[in-house]
């Protein structure tokens, strides 16, 4: 299943493939998801990377937080837990 890390301050010019390449340096990347605004179709400047283990996720946070990707310094931290709400609440 893997562990997700949150990535912020992503340049709108960065692709999911570029994110995958960067995070592959620290371990196995299961998936990459850039958050896209549904109205404009543009990047919201953040995304999620799923690493194959907790250890790799911690290493990604330790090594890549503050790293340069494209023209920006990215923020890498634990992804907040997902919460599900029933419809109508």
Rosetta constraint file for C-alpha pairs under 8 A:
AtomPair CA 1 CA 52 HARMONIC 7.00 0.50
AtomPair CA 2 CA 30 HARMONIC 7.04 0.50
AtomPair CA 2 CA 50 HARMONIC 5.86 0.50
AtomPair CA 2 CA 51 HARMONIC 5.37 0.50
AtomPair CA 2 CA 52 HARMONIC 4.27 0.50
AtomPair CA 2 CA 53 HARMONIC 5.29 0.50
AtomPair CA 2 CA 54 HARMONIC 7.26 0.50
AtomPair CA 3 CA 50 HARMONIC 5.30 0.50
AtomPair CA 3 CA 51 HARMONIC 5.32 0.50
AtomPair CA 3 CA 52 HARMONIC 6.36 0.50
AtomPair CA 3 CA 53 HARMONIC 5.93 0.50
AtomPair CA 3 CA 54 HARMONIC 5.81 0.50
AtomPair CA 3 CA 57 HARMONIC 6.35 0.50
AtomPair CA 4 CA 48 HARMONIC 6.27 0.50
AtomPair CA 4 CA 49 HARMONIC 5.48 0.50
AtomPair CA 4 CA 50 HARMONIC 4.14 0.50
AtomPair CA 4 CA 51 HARMONIC 6.16 0.50
AtomPair CA 4 CA 57 HARMONIC 7.12 0.50
AtomPair CA 4 CA 78 HARMONIC 6.92 0.50
AtomPair CA 4 CA 79 HARMONIC 5.72 0.50
AtomPair CA 5 CA 48 HARMONIC 5.65 0.50
AtomPair CA 5 CA 49 HARMONIC 5.41 0.50
AtomPair CA 5 CA 50 HARMONIC 6.32 0.50
AtomPair CA 5 CA 51 HARMONIC 7.62 0.50
AtomPair CA 5 CA 57 HARMONIC 6.51 0.50
AtomPair CA 5 CA 61 HARMONIC 7.60 0.50
AtomPair CA 5 CA 76 HARMONIC 6.69 0.50
AtomPair CA 5 CA 77 HARMONIC 5.67 0.50
AtomPair CA 5 CA 78 HARMONIC 4.68 0.50
AtomPair CA 5 CA 79 HARMONIC 4.60 0.50
AtomPair CA 6 CA 46 HARMONIC 7.46 0.50
AtomPair CA 6 CA 47 HARMONIC 6.06 0.50
AtomPair CA 6 CA 48 HARMONIC 4.77 0.50
AtomPair CA 6 CA 49 HARMONIC 6.69 0.50
AtomPair CA 6 CA 75 HARMONIC 7.88 0.50
AtomPair CA 6 CA 76 HARMONIC 5.70 0.50
AtomPair CA 6 CA 77 HARMONIC 5.35 0.50
AtomPair CA 6 CA 78 HARMONIC 5.78 0.50
AtomPair CA 6 CA 79 HARMONIC 4.54 0.50
AtomPair CA 6 CA 80 HARMONIC 7.78 0.50
AtomPair CA 7 CA 46 HARMONIC 5.50 0.50
AtomPair CA 7 CA 47 HARMONIC 5.23 0.50
AtomPair CA 7 CA 48 HARMONIC 5.79 0.50
AtomPair CA 7 CA 49 HARMONIC 7.37 0.50
AtomPair CA 7 CA 74 HARMONIC 6.64 0.50
AtomPair CA 7 CA 75 HARMONIC 5.48 0.50
AtomPair CA 7 CA 76 HARMONIC 4.64 0.50
AtomPair CA 7 CA 77 HARMONIC 6.71 0.50
AtomPair CA 8 CA 45 HARMONIC 6.13 0.50
AtomPair CA 8 CA 46 HARMONIC 4.34 0.50
AtomPair CA 8 CA 47 HARMONIC 6.61 0.50
AtomPair CA 8 CA 74 HARMONIC 5.72 0.50
AtomPair CA 8 CA 75 HARMONIC 4.86 0.50
AtomPair CA 8 CA 76 HARMONIC 6.54 0.50
AtomPair CA 9 CA 45 HARMONIC 5.39 0.50
AtomPair CA 9 CA 46 HARMONIC 6.13 0.50
AtomPair CA 9 CA 72 HARMONIC 6.86 0.50
AtomPair CA 9 CA 73 HARMONIC 6.81 0.50
AtomPair CA 9 CA 74 HARMONIC 5.02 0.50
AtomPair CA 9 CA 75 HARMONIC 6.14 0.50
AtomPair CA 10 CA 14 HARMONIC 6.91 0.50
AtomPair CA 10 CA 45 HARMONIC 4.49 0.50
AtomPair CA 10 CA 46 HARMONIC 5.56 0.50
AtomPair CA 10 CA 47 HARMONIC 7.88 0.50
AtomPair CA 10 CA 69 HARMONIC 7.39 0.50
AtomPair CA 10 CA 72 HARMONIC 6.69 0.50
AtomPair CA 10 CA 73 HARMONIC 7.77 0.50
AtomPair CA 10 CA 74 HARMONIC 5.96 0.50
AtomPair CA 11 CA 45 HARMONIC 5.98 0.50
AtomPair CA 11 CA 69 HARMONIC 7.74 0.50
AtomPair CA 11 CA 70 HARMONIC 6.60 0.50
AtomPair CA 11 CA 71 HARMONIC 6.71 0.50
AtomPair CA 11 CA 72 HARMONIC 6.27 0.50
AtomPair CA 12 CA 42 HARMONIC 7.23 0.50
AtomPair CA 12 CA 43 HARMONIC 5.40 0.50
AtomPair CA 12 CA 44 HARMONIC 7.59 0.50
AtomPair CA 12 CA 45 HARMONIC 6.19 0.50
AtomPair CA 13 CA 70 HARMONIC 7.42 0.50
AtomPair CA 14 CA 18 HARMONIC 6.36 0.50
AtomPair CA 14 CA 19 HARMONIC 7.33 0.50
AtomPair CA 14 CA 69 HARMONIC 7.62 0.50
AtomPair CA 14 CA 70 HARMONIC 6.45 0.50
AtomPair CA 15 CA 19 HARMONIC 6.48 0.50
AtomPair CA 16 CA 20 HARMONIC 6.12 0.50
AtomPair CA 16 CA 32 HARMONIC 6.04 0.50
AtomPair CA 16 CA 33 HARMONIC 6.75 0.50
AtomPair CA 16 CA 34 HARMONIC 6.59 0.50
AtomPair CA 17 CA 21 HARMONIC 6.22 0.50
AtomPair CA 18 CA 22 HARMONIC 6.33 0.50
AtomPair CA 19 CA 23 HARMONIC 6.25 0.50
AtomPair CA 19 CA 32 HARMONIC 7.19 0.50
AtomPair CA 20 CA 24 HARMONIC 5.88 0.50
AtomPair CA 20 CA 29 HARMONIC 6.60 0.50
AtomPair CA 20 CA 31 HARMONIC 7.83 0.50
AtomPair CA 20 CA 32 HARMONIC 6.50 0.50
AtomPair CA 20 CA 49 HARMONIC 7.85 0.50
AtomPair CA 21 CA 25 HARMONIC 6.95 0.50
AtomPair CA 23 CA 27 HARMONIC 6.81 0.50
AtomPair CA 23 CA 28 HARMONIC 7.90 0.50
AtomPair CA 23 CA 29 HARMONIC 6.73 0.50
AtomPair CA 23 CA 49 HARMONIC 7.89 0.50
AtomPair CA 23 CA 60 HARMONIC 6.73 0.50
AtomPair CA 23 CA 64 HARMONIC 7.88 0.50
AtomPair CA 24 CA 28 HARMONIC 5.71 0.50
AtomPair CA 24 CA 29 HARMONIC 5.87 0.50
AtomPair CA 26 CA 56 HARMONIC 6.47 0.50
AtomPair CA 26 CA 59 HARMONIC 6.56 0.50
AtomPair CA 26 CA 60 HARMONIC 5.94 0.50
AtomPair CA 26 CA 63 HARMONIC 7.99 0.50
AtomPair CA 27 CA 51 HARMONIC 6.97 0.50
AtomPair CA 27 CA 52 HARMONIC 7.47 0.50
AtomPair CA 27 CA 56 HARMONIC 5.64 0.50
AtomPair CA 27 CA 60 HARMONIC 7.96 0.50
AtomPair CA 28 CA 51 HARMONIC 5.86 0.50
AtomPair CA 28 CA 52 HARMONIC 5.59 0.50
AtomPair CA 28 CA 56 HARMONIC 7.64 0.50
AtomPair CA 29 CA 49 HARMONIC 7.04 0.50
AtomPair CA 29 CA 50 HARMONIC 5.92 0.50
AtomPair CA 29 CA 51 HARMONIC 4.71 0.50
AtomPair CA 29 CA 52 HARMONIC 6.19 0.50
AtomPair CA 30 CA 49 HARMONIC 7.64 0.50
AtomPair CA 30 CA 50 HARMONIC 5.30 0.50
AtomPair CA 30 CA 51 HARMONIC 5.60 0.50
AtomPair CA 30 CA 52 HARMONIC 5.95 0.50
AtomPair CA 31 CA 49 HARMONIC 5.85 0.50
AtomPair CA 31 CA 50 HARMONIC 5.14 0.50
AtomPair CA 31 CA 51 HARMONIC 7.43 0.50
AtomPair CA 32 CA 47 HARMONIC 7.47 0.50
AtomPair CA 32 CA 48 HARMONIC 5.86 0.50
AtomPair CA 32 CA 49 HARMONIC 4.54 0.50
AtomPair CA 32 CA 50 HARMONIC 6.40 0.50
AtomPair CA 33 CA 47 HARMONIC 5.42 0.50
AtomPair CA 33 CA 48 HARMONIC 5.19 0.50
AtomPair CA 33 CA 49 HARMONIC 6.43 0.50
AtomPair CA 34 CA 43 HARMONIC 6.99 0.50
AtomPair CA 34 CA 44 HARMONIC 7.96 0.50
AtomPair CA 34 CA 45 HARMONIC 7.81 0.50
AtomPair CA 34 CA 46 HARMONIC 6.14 0.50
AtomPair CA 34 CA 47 HARMONIC 4.12 0.50
AtomPair CA 34 CA 48 HARMONIC 6.47 0.50
AtomPair CA 35 CA 43 HARMONIC 5.98 0.50
AtomPair CA 35 CA 44 HARMONIC 5.70 0.50
AtomPair CA 35 CA 45 HARMONIC 7.17 0.50
AtomPair CA 35 CA 46 HARMONIC 5.80 0.50
AtomPair CA 35 CA 47 HARMONIC 5.16 0.50
AtomPair CA 35 CA 48 HARMONIC 7.99 0.50
AtomPair CA 36 CA 41 HARMONIC 5.86 0.50
AtomPair CA 36 CA 42 HARMONIC 5.49 0.50
AtomPair CA 36 CA 43 HARMONIC 4.43 0.50
AtomPair CA 36 CA 44 HARMONIC 5.53 0.50
AtomPair CA 37 CA 41 HARMONIC 5.12 0.50
AtomPair CA 37 CA 42 HARMONIC 5.49 0.50
AtomPair CA 37 CA 43 HARMONIC 6.08 0.50
AtomPair CA 37 CA 44 HARMONIC 5.97 0.50
AtomPair CA 38 CA 42 HARMONIC 7.89 0.50
AtomPair CA 48 CA 79 HARMONIC 7.48 0.50
AtomPair CA 50 CA 57 HARMONIC 7.84 0.50
AtomPair CA 51 CA 56 HARMONIC 6.15 0.50
AtomPair CA 51 CA 57 HARMONIC 5.59 0.50
AtomPair CA 52 CA 56 HARMONIC 6.83 0.50
AtomPair CA 52 CA 57 HARMONIC 7.75 0.50
AtomPair CA 53 CA 57 HARMONIC 6.30 0.50
AtomPair CA 54 CA 58 HARMONIC 6.19 0.50
AtomPair CA 55 CA 59 HARMONIC 6.21 0.50
AtomPair CA 56 CA 60 HARMONIC 6.05 0.50
AtomPair CA 57 CA 61 HARMONIC 6.30 0.50
AtomPair CA 57 CA 78 HARMONIC 7.87 0.50
AtomPair CA 58 CA 62 HARMONIC 6.14 0.50
AtomPair CA 59 CA 63 HARMONIC 5.90 0.50
AtomPair CA 60 CA 64 HARMONIC 5.41 0.50
AtomPair CA 60 CA 65 HARMONIC 7.50 0.50
AtomPair CA 60 CA 76 HARMONIC 7.53 0.50
AtomPair CA 61 CA 65 HARMONIC 5.41 0.50
AtomPair CA 61 CA 76 HARMONIC 5.29 0.50
AtomPair CA 61 CA 77 HARMONIC 5.52 0.50
AtomPair CA 61 CA 78 HARMONIC 7.46 0.50
AtomPair CA 63 CA 67 HARMONIC 7.72 0.50
AtomPair CA 64 CA 74 HARMONIC 7.75 0.50
AtomPair CA 64 CA 75 HARMONIC 7.82 0.50
AtomPair CA 64 CA 76 HARMONIC 6.47 0.50
AtomPair CA 65 CA 74 HARMONIC 6.25 0.50
AtomPair CA 65 CA 75 HARMONIC 4.97 0.50
AtomPair CA 65 CA 76 HARMONIC 4.53 0.50
AtomPair CA 65 CA 77 HARMONIC 7.19 0.50
AtomPair CA 66 CA 73 HARMONIC 5.25 0.50
AtomPair CA 66 CA 74 HARMONIC 5.28 0.50
AtomPair CA 66 CA 75 HARMONIC 5.67 0.50
AtomPair CA 66 CA 76 HARMONIC 7.41 0.50
AtomPair CA 67 CA 73 HARMONIC 5.37 0.50
AtomPair CA 67 CA 74 HARMONIC 5.78 0.50
AtomPair CA 67 CA 75 HARMONIC 7.79 0.50
AtomPair CA 68 CA 72 HARMONIC 5.51 0.50
AtomPair CA 68 CA 73 HARMONIC 4.34 0.50
AtomPair CA 68 CA 74 HARMONIC 6.18 0.50
AtomPair CA 69 CA 73 HARMONIC 6.21 0.50
AtomPair CA 69 CA 74 HARMONIC 6.55 0.50
AtomPair CA 85 CA 89 HARMONIC 6.72 0.50
